[in-house]
Amino acid sequence: MGLLSRRFGDGVDSAAARELVAQGALLVDVREGWEWAAGRAPGSRHVPVDQLATRVGELPRDRTVVVVCRSGNRSAHVTAMLRGAGVDAVYLEGGLRAWSAAGLPLVTDGHGPGRVA
């Protein structure tokens, strides 16, 4: 586990997630495709929950992964699974709802403003 993950524990708030990403963490969005299309954090990677088991090898082992969903429920479960697979993972408490409420940006494929679906 990386130093930042030990410092923040399994869940991090929006400010901590933003700090982790600024320091090189990968933000992984585990929501459904239609949720992703409505809006997501800039620079995040989409790996839906139902594809995670077959795509876990795509996730880095040399940096922290911040897992995000809409409210934090799915991402908390995914984080536990990823940690069991040797990934240094934390989840965004409150999900993209908290990210958006903190005034952090959401984008769409057209790079326009997004929304939490």
C-alpha positions in Angstrom: 0.0 0.0 0.0 1.2 3.5 -0.8 1.8 6.1 1.9 -1.1 8.2 0.8 -3.6 5.3 1.1 -2.4 4.5 4.6 -2.8 8.1 5.5 -6.3 8.5 4.2 -7.7 5.0 4.8 -10.1 3.2 2.5 -12.3 6.2 1.8 -11.3 9.8 1.0 -13.3 13.0 0.6 -13.3 15.1 -2.6 -10.4 17.3 -1.6 -8.2 14.3 -0.7 -9.2 12.5 -4.0 -8.3 15.6 -6.0 -5.0 15.8 -4.1 -4.2 12.2 -4.8 -5.0 12.6 -8.5 -2.8 15.7 -8.6 0.0 13.6 -7.1 -0.4 10.9 -9.8 -3.2 8.6 -8.6 -5.5 7.1 -11.3 -9.2 7.9 -10.9 -11.3 4.9 -12.0 -15.0 5.3 -12.5 -16.9 2.1 -12.0 -20.4 3.3 -13.0 -22.6 2.0 -15.9 -22.0 3.3 -19.4 -25.1 5.6 -19.4 -23.9 7.2 -16.1 -20.4 7.7 -17.5 -21.8 9.4 -20.6 -23.8 11.9 -18.5 -20.8 13.2 -16.8 -17.5 12.2 -15.2 -14.4 13.6 -13.6 -11.9 14.9 -16.1 -9.1 12.3 -16.7 -10.9 9.4 -15.2 -10.8 5.9 -16.7 -14.0 4.0 -17.2 -14.0 0.4 -15.9 -17.6 -0.6 -15.2 -18.2 -2.9 -12.2 -19.3 -5.8 -14.4 -16.1 -5.6 -16.3 -13.7 -5.2 -13.4 -12.9 -8.9 -12.9 -11.6 -9.2 -16.4 -9.9 -5.8 -16.5 -8.2 -5.6 -13.1 -4.9 -6.3 -14.9 -5.2 -2.9 -16.6 -4.9 -1.1 -13.3 -1.5 0.1 -12.1 0.3 -1.6 -9.2 2.8 1.3 -8.9 0.4 4.1 -7.9 -2.8 4.7 -6.0 -6.2 4.0 -7.7 -9.1 6.2 -6.5 -12.4 4.4 -7.2 -15.5 6.5 -7.8 -19.2 5.7 -8.5 -22.3 7.9 -8.0 -22.7 7.7 -4.2 -19.7 5.7 -2.9 -21.5 2.4 -2.3 -20.2 0.5 -5.4 -16.8 2.0 -5.2 -16.4 1.0 -1.5 -17.1 -2.6 -2.5 -14.8 -2.4 -5.5 -12.0 -0.9 -3.4 -12.1 -3.9 -1.0 -11.9 -6.3 -4.0 -9.0 -4.3 -5.6 -7.1 -4.3 -2.3 -7.5 -8.1 -2.2 -6.0 -8.2 -5.7 -3.0 -6.2 -4.6 -4.0 -2.8 -5.9 -3.4 0.2 -3.7 -7.0 1.5 -3.8 -9.2 4.0 -2.0 -12.7 5.2 -2.8 -14.3 8.6 -3.1 -16.7 8.9 -0.1 -20.0 10.2 -1.4 -19.0 9.5 -5.0 -19.4 11.9 -7.9 -22.3 13.5 -6.0 -19.7 14.7 -3.4 -17.2 15.6 -6.2 -19.8 17.8 -7.9 -21.1 19.3 -4.6 -17.5 20.3 -3.8 -17.5 22.4 -7.1 -15.2 20.0 -8.9 -15.7 19.7 -12.7 -17.7 17.0 -14.6 -17.3 16.6 -18.3 -18.8 14.6 -21.2 -17.4 13.1 -24.4 -17.8 16.5 -26.0 -15.8 18.0 -23.1 -18.8 20.1 -22.1 -20.2 20.3 -18.6 -21.5 17.0 -17.3 -24.0 16.0 -14.6 -24.2 13.1 -12.1 -26.7 10.5 -13.3 
